[in-house]
């Protein structure tokens, strides 16, 4: 049950990125906040959540979105 809810929440988070040409710092802040909440509600350990969020931020800010990928795929 928790995994299904997590999957649904993450899909909703990434829907917000569709159609963007560049991922901004504000986009990343909003997305990482929602991802953090979803992961914590799914009982993912806090150190794991922090490490995952840090990796997303480092990789995503200022990234040009590839035409072959959508923004959600670009972040992951």
Order of alpha helices (4+ residues) and beta strands (2+ residues): alpha-alpha-alpha-alpha
